[in-house]
């Protein structure tokens, strides 16, 4: 248990160093990742949403892929990615 807590703390600190000023969002995103939940990040351009998710994926050694949503995007389009 102690090892797990140390690893989570290290990931959290790394994310906070990578993305500055988004502490609450990072903590909520990390909570979603650890509980197997989903998150939808919505905001104006320039809030480091992509950087935040890339850093989280790297910390957990996950594959990262980004989908740019447009009004004409269909579910079948996502299955091809």
N, CA and C atoms as a LAMMPS dump frame, in Angstrom:
ITEM: TIMESTEP
0
ITEM: NUMBER OF ATOMS
243
ITEM: BOX BOUNDS ff ff ff
-5.0000000000000000e+02 5.0000000000000000e+02
-5.0000000000000000e+02 5.0000000000000000e+02
-5.0000000000000000e+02 5.0000000000000000e+02
ITEM: ATOMS id mol type element x y z
1 1 1 N 0.825 -1.191 0
2 1 2 C 0 0 0
3 1 3 C 0.873 1.26 0
4 2 1 N 1.924 1.249 0.781
5 2 2 C 2.819 2.406 0.859
6 2 3 C 3.48 2.671 -0.486
7 3 1 N 3.872 1.6 -1.183
8 3 2 C 4.491 1.739 -2.498
9 3 3 C 3.51 2.378 -3.475
10 4 1 N 2.25 1.944 -3.423
11 4 2 C 1.213 2.504 -4.291
12 4 3 C 1.051 4.002 -4.029
13 5 1 N 0.973 4.375 -2.771
14 5 2 C 0.796 5.783 -2.415
15 5 3 C 1.982 6.625 -2.866
16 6 1 N 3.172 6.076 -2.741
17 6 2 C 4.364 6.8 -3.181
18 6 3 C 4.352 6.997 -4.696
19 7 1 N 3.936 5.972 -5.431
20 7 2 C 3.876 6.071 -6.886
21 7 3 C 2.833 7.086 -7.332
22 8 1 N 1.671 7.078 -6.681
23 8 2 C 0.62 8.039 -7.019
24 8 3 C 1.089 9.46 -6.712
25 9 1 N 1.753 9.634 -5.585
26 9 2 C 2.26 10.954 -5.21
27 9 3 C 3.293 11.433 -6.232
28 10 1 N 4.161 10.545 -6.689
29 10 2 C 5.174 10.911 -7.681
30 10 3 C 4.515 11.298 -9.008
31 11 1 N 3.506 10.553 -9.416
32 11 2 C 2.782 10.878 -10.657
33 11 3 C 2.103 12.232 -10.52
34 12 1 N 1.462 12.45 -9.392
35 12 2 C 0.754 13.717 -9.147
36 12 3 C 1.725 14.895 -9.194
37 13 1 N 2.851 14.763 -8.528
38 13 2 C 3.835 15.843 -8.519
39 13 3 C 4.393 16.092 -9.918
40 14 1 N 4.61 15.013 -10.669
41 14 2 C 5.098 15.159 -12.04
42 14 3 C 4.1 15.889 -12.928
43 15 1 N 2.824 15.569 -12.762
44 15 2 C 1.79 16.25 -13.544
45 15 3 C 1.702 17.721 -13.167
46 16 1 N 1.815 18.02 -11.885
47 16 2 C 1.754 19.411 -11.433
48 16 3 C 2.958 20.211 -11.925
49 17 1 N 4.094 19.549 -12.131
50 17 2 C 5.268 20.24 -12.671
51 17 3 C 5.138 20.448 -14.178
52 18 1 N 4.486 19.507 -14.843
53 18 2 C 4.321 19.6 -16.292
54 18 3 C 3.306 20.671 -16.673
55 19 1 N 2.178 20.679 -15.968
56 19 2 C 1.108 21.637 -16.253
57 19 3 C 0.922 22.512 -15.021
58 20 1 N 1.28 23.755 -15.129
59 20 2 C 1.233 24.681 -13.997
60 20 3 C -0.104 25.431 -13.995
61 21 1 N -0.694 25.558 -12.811
62 21 2 C -1.901 26.354 -12.664
63 21 3 C -3.197 25.608 -12.882
64 22 1 N -3.139 24.315 -13.068
65 22 2 C -4.337 23.504 -13.286
66 22 3 C -4.453 22.436 -12.199
67 23 1 N -4.147 22.805 -10.961
68 23 2 C -4.054 21.836 -9.875
69 23 3 C -5.342 21.028 -9.673
70 24 1 N -6.46 21.705 -9.584
71 24 2 C -7.729 20.996 -9.348
72 24 3 C -8.063 20.063 -10.51
73 25 1 N -7.875 20.531 -11.726
74 25 2 C -8.165 19.706 -12.899
75 25 3 C -7.268 18.478 -12.932
76 26 1 N -5.996 18.64 -12.62
77 26 2 C -5.069 17.508 -12.592
78 26 3 C -5.485 16.505 -11.531
79 27 1 N -5.843 16.982 -10.354
80 27 2 C -6.258 16.067 -9.287
81 27 3 C -7.523 15.302 -9.666
82 28 1 N -8.477 15.974 -10.293
83 28 2 C -9.704 15.294 -10.723
84 28 3 C -9.419 14.301 -11.845
85 29 1 N -8.55 14.67 -12.761
86 29 2 C -8.182 13.773 -13.848
87 29 3 C -7.456 12.541 -13.314
88 30 1 N -6.583 12.734 -12.357
89 30 2 C -5.88 11.612 -11.733
90 30 3 C -6.861 10.711 -10.98
91 31 1 N -7.831 11.314 -10.311
92 31 2 C -8.865 10.531 -9.62
93 31 3 C -9.639 9.672 -10.616
94 32 1 N -9.996 10.25 -11.746
95 32 2 C -10.7 9.481 -12.785
96 32 3 C -9.844 8.319 -13.276
97 33 1 N -8.571 8.579 -13.496
98 33 2 C -7.678 7.53 -13.991
99 33 3 C -7.549 6.388 -12.988
100 34 1 N -7.439 6.713 -11.717
101 34 2 C -7.245 5.68 -10.689
102 34 3 C -8.515 4.898 -10.38
103 35 1 N -9.674 5.48 -10.675
104 35 2 C -10.935 4.794 -10.382
105 35 3 C -11.561 4.173 -11.617
106 36 1 N -10.911 4.312 -12.757
107 36 2 C -11.432 3.721 -13.982
108 36 3 C -12.616 4.485 -14.551
109 37 1 N -12.733 5.742 -14.191
110 37 2 C -13.833 6.572 -14.673
111 37 3 C -13.457 7.248 -15.985
112 38 1 N -14.364 8.037 -16.479
113 38 2 C -14.148 8.801 -17.703
114 38 3 C -14.116 10.276 -17.372
115 39 1 N -13.458 11.035 -18.225
116 39 2 C -13.409 12.485 -18.042
117 39 3 C -13.569 13.148 -19.402
118 40 1 N -14.267 14.25 -19.414
119 40 2 C -14.403 15.064 -20.613
120 40 3 C -13.815 16.427 -20.28
121 41 1 N -12.728 16.758 -20.943
122 41 2 C -12.061 18.041 -20.698
123 41 3 C -12.573 19.052 -21.718
124 42 1 N -13.198 20.089 -21.212
125 42 2 C -13.769 21.116 -22.069
126 42 3 C -13.186 22.459 -21.642
127 43 1 N -12.783 23.257 -22.595
128 43 2 C -12.268 24.575 -22.264
129 43 3 C -11.788 25.285 -23.507
130 44 1 N -11.469 26.533 -23.332
131 44 2 C -10.984 27.334 -24.45
132 44 3 C -9.595 26.858 -24.859
133 45 1 N -9.187 27.141 -26.081
134 45 2 C -7.843 26.753 -26.511
135 45 3 C -6.775 27.375 -25.62
136 46 1 N -5.712 26.622 -25.397
137 46 2 C -4.586 27.141 -24.646
138 46 3 C -4.566 26.798 -23.17
139 47 1 N -5.471 25.945 -22.715
140 47 2 C -5.492 25.563 -21.299
141 47 3 C -4.677 24.313 -21.004
142 48 1 N -3.931 23.83 -21.976
143 48 2 C -3.038 22.67 -21.835
144 48 3 C -3.788 21.37 -21.612
145 49 1 N -4.978 21.243 -22.193
146 49 2 C -5.759 20.012 -22.033
147 49 3 C -5.037 18.823 -22.657
148 50 1 N -4.542 18.995 -23.867
149 50 2 C -3.84 17.904 -24.544
150 50 3 C -2.543 17.565 -23.819
151 51 1 N -1.797 18.566 -23.414
152 51 2 C -0.556 18.339 -22.676
153 51 3 C -0.813 17.576 -21.384
154 52 1 N -1.897 17.929 -20.692
155 52 2 C -2.249 17.277 -19.433
156 52 3 C -2.53 15.782 -19.646
157 53 1 N -3.294 15.479 -20.674
158 53 2 C -3.642 14.078 -20.939
159 53 3 C -2.438 13.302 -21.464
160 54 1 N -1.606 13.931 -22.275
161 54 2 C -0.377 13.273 -22.745
162 54 3 C 0.534 12.932 -21.579
163 55 1 N 0.667 13.86 -20.638
164 55 2 C 1.517 13.623 -19.468
165 55 3 C 0.938 12.503 -18.603
166 56 1 N -0.377 12.478 -18.445
167 56 2 C -1.018 11.408 -17.676
168 56 3 C -0.801 10.058 -18.348
169 57 1 N -0.983 10.01 -19.652
170 57 2 C -0.771 8.757 -20.39
171 57 3 C 0.674 8.281 -20.259
172 58 1 N 1.606 9.192 -20.349
173 58 2 C 3.021 8.829 -20.213
174 58 3 C 3.317 8.312 -18.806
175 59 1 N 2.716 8.927 -17.793
176 59 2 C 2.958 8.508 -16.41
177 59 3 C 2.467 7.092 -16.152
178 60 1 N 1.371 6.708 -16.803
179 60 2 C 0.814 5.373 -16.624
180 60 3 C 1.255 4.398 -17.715
181 61 1 N 2.096 4.853 -18.635
182 61 2 C 2.571 4.04 -19.763
183 61 3 C 1.404 3.576 -20.628
184 62 1 N 0.469 4.485 -20.881
185 62 2 C -0.686 4.219 -21.73
186 62 3 C -0.426 4.755 -23.124
187 63 1 N -1.14 4.201 -24.088
188 63 2 C -1.102 4.721 -25.453
189 63 3 C -1.933 6.001 -25.485
190 64 1 N -1.451 7.009 -26.187
191 64 2 C -2.168 8.279 -26.306
192 64 3 C -2.561 8.509 -27.751
193 65 1 N -3.826 8.835 -27.956
194 65 2 C -4.319 9.228 -29.275
195 65 3 C -5.316 10.354 -29.069
196 66 1 N -5.286 11.31 -29.963
197 66 2 C -6.165 12.471 -29.835
198 66 3 C -7.145 12.491 -30.991
199 67 1 N -8.404 12.765 -30.685
200 67 2 C -9.441 12.884 -31.697
201 67 3 C -9.921 14.325 -31.702
202 68 1 N -9.838 14.965 -32.852
203 68 2 C -10.348 16.328 -32.985
204 68 3 C -11.819 16.244 -33.377
205 69 1 N -12.688 16.651 -32.473
206 69 2 C -14.112 16.573 -32.746
207 69 3 C -14.558 17.744 -33.61
208 70 1 N -15.369 17.417 -34.588
209 70 2 C -15.975 18.407 -35.47
210 70 3 C -17.466 18.106 -35.544
211 71 1 N -18.277 19.066 -35.983
212 71 2 C -19.731 18.832 -36.031
213 71 3 C -20.144 17.655 -36.905
214 72 1 N -19.344 17.31 -37.905
215 72 2 C -19.719 16.226 -38.813
216 72 3 C -19.119 14.871 -38.417
217 73 1 N -18.483 14.772 -37.254
218 73 2 C -17.868 13.519 -36.819
219 73 3 C -18.945 12.501 -36.45
220 74 1 N -18.8 11.293 -36.954
221 74 2 C -19.767 10.221 -36.699
222 74 3 C -19.08 9.124 -35.882
223 75 1 N -19.863 8.333 -35.111
224 75 2 C -19.257 7.246 -34.323
225 75 3 C -18.417 6.289 -35.161
226 76 1 N -18.835 6.025 -36.369
227 76 2 C -18.078 5.123 -37.243
228 76 3 C -16.689 5.688 -37.551
229 77 1 N -16.564 6.998 -37.576
230 77 2 C -15.267 7.628 -37.827
231 77 3 C -14.282 7.331 -36.704
232 78 1 N -14.771 7.259 -35.479
233 78 2 C -13.909 6.999 -34.333
234 78 3 C -13.432 5.558 -34.327
235 79 1 N -14.249 4.63 -34.769
236 79 2 C -13.875 3.213 -34.816
237 79 3 C -12.719 2.961 -35.755
238 80 1 N -12.52 3.811 -36.738
239 80 2 C -11.43 3.626 -37.698
240 80 3 C -10.095 4.079 -37.168
241 81 1 N -10.086 4.8 -36.064
242 81 2 C -8.826 5.34 -35.53
243 81 3 C -8.077 4.287 -34.766
